[in-house]
């Protein structure tokens, strides 16, 4: 297995765990599944995604957001 493929499989597994615990995920403001987010990471070119953890009043992760950030050369 290539390094990149393992990285995306690991990302999918990690995000699936968040989903299993009922944590909602968004990508660029839209609700997204672990598969959609991992796929977007796989096909990116000059774009990366920044994670933003939204916490509830007790400090637990309530939502996980991925926002597109352009890489300037």
Order of alpha helices (4+ residues) and beta strands (2+ residues): alpha-beta-beta-alpha-beta-beta
